[in-house]
Amino acid sequence: MSRPRHVPLRRCVACRASLPKRELLRLVRSDAGWTLDLRQRAGGRGTSLCPACALAALRRDDPARFKGFRRAFRDDADAVTALVAGVEATLASIVAARPTEATEPTPRAPAPVAAERTRPNGGMHG
């Protein structure tokens, strides 16, 4: 019997969704600024960004994703947006091919409300 293969997960810095490493873009910061690491092997400090957040940053159509993108990259957000603009067509095809439930966070069901228990002596502890 064979074991299932380990799939490394990374978290998108903008929307905080955990996805397989291969489904995310890797951006690396160096002395020269931000670069796009397509092979995902470059050294240095890297960060991951999902294609949906990258498109939202380019088109500015989803305020929540765009806000997360701006928060993650702070002063360098405009430089990163310009960098990601070069692969916009590829990002659009990736997002279109992905099922919608993977890009949208699932809403949580409300917690069940427990019925209040009666106390034998009517007190707080007991």
trRosetta pair geometry for C-beta under 8 A, 3 or more apart (Angstrom, degrees):
i j d omega theta_ij theta_ji phi_ij phi_ji
7 20 5.1 -50 168 -118 117 109
7 21 7.6 -167 172 12 72 88
8 20 7.1 94 76 -154 52 65
8 21 4.5 14 91 -22 100 130
9 18 4.9 27 172 178 126 103
9 19 6.7 156 -149 80 81 19
9 20 6.2 -64 -101 -97 61 38
9 21 6.8 -148 -116 -43 12 75
10 18 7.2 172 86 -145 24 65
10 19 6.8 -29 63 66 71 68
10 20 7.8 32 20 153 80 18
10 21 4.9 86 -10 -101 112 71
10 24 5.4 -104 76 33 124 155
10 48 4.1 109 140 -24 132 168
11 16 6.0 -5 -179 -153 111 48
11 17 7.0 165 -149 80 66 28
11 18 5.1 -36 -92 -90 76 70
11 19 8.0 123 -108 18 31 67
11 48 6.6 129 72 65 36 123
12 15 5.0 12 94 48 131 82
12 16 6.4 -84 72 -30 79 12
12 17 5.1 16 23 48 118 78
12 18 8.0 -142 3 -74 75 25
12 19 6.7 39 -36 12 100 112
12 24 6.4 -158 -83 -122 81 122
12 48 5.9 -95 -99 113 44 92
12 49 5.8 72 -146 -138 85 33
12 50 4.1 -39 -94 -16 141 98
12 53 5.7 145 177 0 133 147
13 16 7.8 18 -156 -73 16 56
13 47 5.1 3 -37 179 141 118
13 48 6.6 146 -21 68 87 57
13 49 6.1 -43 32 -85 95 76
13 68 7.5 162 122 157 58 96
13 69 7.9 89 97 -115 91 48
13 72 3.8 108 138 -143 113 144
13 73 7.7 100 113 -47 138 75
14 49 6.2 52 -4 -136 110 87
14 50 7.3 -116 50 32 106 88
14 53 3.8 144 66 -159 143 145
14 56 7.7 169 147 65 152 125
14 57 7.5 -116 -102 -52 157 114
14 65 5.8 52 146 -166 125 69
14 68 3.6 107 -174 115 66 108
14 69 4.3 2 -113 -70 129 64
14 71 7.7 129 -126 52 62 91
14 72 5.3 -91 -77 -7 63 141
15 50 6.3 -45 35 30 121 129
15 52 7.3 2 -15 86 152 110
15 53 5.3 -145 -17 -72 105 123
15 64 7.8 68 -110 127 88 97
15 65 5.8 -20 -71 -116 106 84
15 68 5.5 123 -68 92 45 167
15 105 7.6 -163 171 -44 112 111
16 68 7.3 -118 -17 -149 85 140
17 50 6.2 8 61 -38 117 150
17 105 6.8 -144 -89 -80 108 92
19 23 4.7 -92 150 77 122 125
19 24 5.7 138 79 -51 116 103
19 50 6.0 97 10 -99 149 111
19 102 7.8 79 -111 177 113 105
20 23 5.0 85 68 3 85 107
20 24 7.7 -172 92 -8 47 91
21 24 6.3 -72 -158 35 34 106
21 40 6.8 117 158 -173 107 156
21 48 7.5 -103 -134 -109 63 142
22 40 7.7 -114 -102 -3 55 162
23 50 7.2 4 128 -129 94 83
23 51 7.7 -91 167 -6 75 105
23 94 8.0 151 -158 -177 75 125
24 48 4.1 24 147 -171 145 109
24 49 6.3 139 -172 60 94 31
24 50 5.6 -61 -113 -88 84 54
24 51 7.8 -148 -124 -27 41 70
25 36 6.7 -45 -175 -146 110 97
25 48 6.9 141 72 -158 48 57
25 49 4.8 -30 64 66 102 89
25 50 7.5 157 14 -112 85 8
25 51 6.7 113 -25 -75 106 64
25 54 6.0 53 14 -56 147 146
25 84 7.3 74 144 -116 169 105
25 87 7.8 154 -113 82 134 147
25 91 7.9 -23 -52 -97 133 108
26 36 7.6 114 80 -166 57 54
26 37 4.3 -51 98 68 106 108
26 40 4.7 115 7 -111 149 80
26 42 7.7 168 119 36 123 101
26 46 5.2 -3 -174 -173 102 127
26 47 7.3 152 -154 75 58 35
26 48 5.8 -30 -98 -98 66 69
26 49 7.9 167 -87 21 21 77
27 34 5.4 -4 -180 -167 112 109
27 35 7.2 157 -158 77 64 36
27 36 6.1 -38 -105 -103 71 53
27 37 6.8 169 -107 10 16 90
27 46 6.6 150 79 -156 42 71
27 47 5.3 -22 63 62 94 87
27 48 7.8 172 19 -90 77 20
27 49 6.2 31 -8 -1 115 119
27 80 6.5 17 -145 -134 159 111
27 83 7.4 100 -125 106 116 145
28 34 7.2 144 75 -153 40 58
28 35 5.3 -24 63 63 91 88
28 36 8.0 146 19 -115 81 6
28 37 4.8 70 -16 -39 115 123
28 42 4.8 -83 -37 94 167 129
28 43 7.8 91 -155 85 142 30
28 44 4.9 89 -175 82 111 118
28 45 6.9 135 -155 78 66 47
28 46 4.7 -35 -95 -96 75 83
28 47 8.0 169 -84 18 33 65
29 33 7.3 -71 -143 171 68 28
29 34 5.6 -32 -97 -94 69 67
29 44 6.5 -151 70 151 52 119
29 45 5.1 -25 53 78 100 103
29 46 7.6 -179 11 -90 71 33
29 47 7.5 39 -18 -2 102 105
29 76 7.9 37 -110 148 117 178
30 33 7.0 -6 62 47 72 28
30 35 6.4 5 11 3 113 114
30 44 5.3 -52 -83 -132 83 164
32 35 7.3 41 83 -44 111 111
33 76 7.3 166 -157 -140 88 122
33 79 6.0 -106 -172 168 127 147
34 73 8.0 -10 -68 -141 153 120
34 76 6.1 123 -28 168 126 133
34 79 5.8 134 28 121 116 111
34 80 5.2 -12 84 -89 168 81
34 83 5.7 -110 103 -22 110 163
35 42 7.2 -87 90 134 120 176
35 83 7.3 -155 -126 -147 27 140
36 83 5.7 169 -40 162 103 111
36 84 7.2 136 -84 -88 126 57
36 86 7.6 -140 2 63 152 121
36 87 7.0 156 -164 -9 166 136
37 40 5.7 107 125 -90 106 35
37 41 7.1 -169 178 36 116 43
37 42 4.3 -124 -118 16 125 119
37 46 6.5 -49 21 -121 149 124
39 42 7.2 110 65 -33 97 79
42 46 7.1 131 76 -78 92 121
47 72 7.2 152 172 169 149 119
49 53 5.6 -121 -173 82 87 119
49 54 5.4 97 135 -61 120 97
49 69 7.6 60 -139 -117 121 94
49 72 7.9 154 -95 107 102 157
49 84 7.7 -75 102 -95 150 138
50 53 4.9 88 61 10 83 103
50 54 7.1 -149 94 -7 42 89
50 103 7.6 162 148 -126 138 82
51 54 5.4 -55 -145 37 36 114
51 55 6.3 34 157 -17 68 103
51 91 4.5 179 -157 -150 99 85
51 94 4.5 -121 -125 92 176 128
51 95 5.1 -150 119 -58 116 90
51 98 7.7 153 62 -9 127 142
52 55 5.9 -54 -149 37 31 109
52 56 6.3 33 151 -21 64 106
52 62 7.9 7 162 25 93 159
52 65 6.7 -103 131 -131 89 155
52 95 5.3 122 -84 -116 73 118
52 98 7.9 -93 -52 64 109 146
52 103 4.7 128 -63 -148 157 119
53 56 5.4 -51 -144 36 34 114
53 57 6.4 38 153 -22 64 102
53 65 4.9 -150 -118 -171 70 109
53 68 6.6 -73 -137 87 124 116
53 69 5.6 162 173 -72 100 107
54 57 5.8 -53 -153 32 31 112
54 58 6.7 27 150 -16 63 105
54 69 7.8 139 -92 -112 35 134
54 84 4.8 -147 -163 -167 108 144
54 91 5.4 -113 93 -135 122 150
55 58 5.6 -56 -149 37 36 109
55 59 5.9 6 164 6 73 113
55 88 7.2 108 -109 -146 77 79
55 91 5.2 180 -62 135 96 125
55 92 6.4 115 -107 -81 132 66
55 95 5.9 -42 -8 -30 153 157
56 59 6.4 -65 -131 54 26 91
56 60 7.1 77 170 -96 57 21
56 61 6.2 -110 -131 53 67 74
56 62 4.1 -56 -130 46 123 108
56 65 3.6 36 100 100 169 129
56 66 5.2 -131 145 -58 100 75
56 69 6.7 177 91 -21 101 138
57 60 7.2 18 -164 -70 22 63
57 65 7.4 -107 -45 130 68 95
57 66 5.9 144 -96 -119 52 72
57 69 4.3 -143 -83 163 114 168
57 70 7.9 162 -121 -48 99 69
57 77 7.4 -139 -153 -171 122 95
57 80 7.5 -36 154 108 156 101
57 81 5.2 -138 146 -105 110 95
57 84 6.7 60 81 66 125 150
58 81 6.2 156 -89 -159 60 90
58 84 6.3 -126 -61 105 109 110
58 85 5.8 141 -120 -94 117 76
58 88 5.7 153 -163 -111 171 115
58 91 7.9 129 7 76 143 151
60 63 8.0 36 -178 -88 70 55
60 66 5.3 60 -130 -104 63 151
61 66 8.0 145 43 -41 34 124
62 65 4.1 35 102 26 120 113
62 66 6.1 155 83 -18 63 90
63 66 5.6 -61 -140 42 29 111
63 67 6.1 34 160 -25 66 106
64 67 5.8 -53 -149 32 27 112
64 68 6.7 26 153 -16 61 105
65 68 5.7 -55 -151 37 34 111
65 69 6.3 37 150 -22 66 106
66 69 5.5 -52 -148 35 34 115
66 70 6.4 33 154 -17 66 104
67 70 5.8 -54 -147 37 31 109
67 71 6.2 32 153 -20 64 108
68 71 5.6 -55 -144 37 31 113
68 72 6.2 31 157 -22 65 107
69 72 5.9 -56 -147 33 28 110
69 73 6.5 -8 167 10 64 111
69 77 6.5 107 135 -139 85 111
69 80 7.9 -157 179 97 101 131
70 73 6.8 -75 -140 52 24 87
70 74 7.5 80 166 -88 57 24
70 77 4.9 13 -122 -109 60 161
71 74 7.3 13 -170 -68 26 65
73 76 4.8 -102 173 78 97 85
73 77 4.2 132 89 -82 116 67
73 80 5.0 -97 -138 10 160 148
74 77 6.6 -173 72 -32 17 97
76 79 4.9 -56 -167 45 75 116
76 80 5.7 75 134 -24 90 101
77 80 5.8 -57 -145 40 31 109
77 81 6.2 36 155 -23 65 106
78 81 5.6 -50 -145 34 32 115
78 82 6.6 33 155 -17 63 104
79 82 5.8 -54 -151 36 31 111
79 83 6.5 34 149 -21 64 107
80 83 5.4 -52 -148 35 35 116
80 84 6.2 29 156 -15 68 107
81 84 6.0 -58 -144 40 29 105
81 85 6.5 45 152 -38 62 101
82 85 5.6 -42 -151 14 32 121
83 86 6.6 -49 180 12 37 110
84 87 6.3 -71 -165 48 52 93
84 88 7.2 88 139 -71 73 73
84 91 7.3 38 177 -44 99 152
85 88 5.5 -7 -156 -41 45 115
87 90 4.7 -45 -178 43 87 119
87 91 5.8 95 122 -28 86 97
88 91 5.6 -58 -147 37 32 113
88 92 6.3 35 156 -23 67 104
89 92 5.8 -51 -148 32 31 112
89 93 6.7 28 155 -15 63 104
90 93 6.0 -58 -153 36 32 108
90 94 6.5 32 151 -20 66 107
91 94 5.7 -56 -149 35 33 112
91 95 6.3 28 157 -15 68 107
92 95 6.0 -56 -145 39 30 107
92 96 6.2 29 156 -19 64 110
93 96 5.7 -54 -142 38 31 112
93 97 6.3 28 159 -18 64 109
94 97 6.0 -62 -149 37 27 107
94 98 6.5 27 155 -25 64 108
95 98 5.8 -54 -147 29 32 112
95 103 6.8 59 -148 -88 87 151
98 102 5.3 -102 172 68 108 128
98 103 5.9 102 112 -41 128 108
99 102 5.1 93 70 -1 84 103
99 103 7.9 -174 95 0 49 86
100 103 6.1 -67 -155 42 42 101
100 104 5.9 13 160 1 78 116
101 104 6.2 -64 -130 52 32 95
101 106 7.0 29 -165 -75 93 96
119 122 5.5 150 84 -87 107 13
119 123 5.8 -132 144 51 147 50
119 124 7.5 -73 -88 -89 166 8
119 126 5.3 82 -160 74 109 102
120 126 6.2 -105 41 134 91 119
121 126 5.7 -18 33 107 106 167
123 126 5.3 68 71 4 104 132
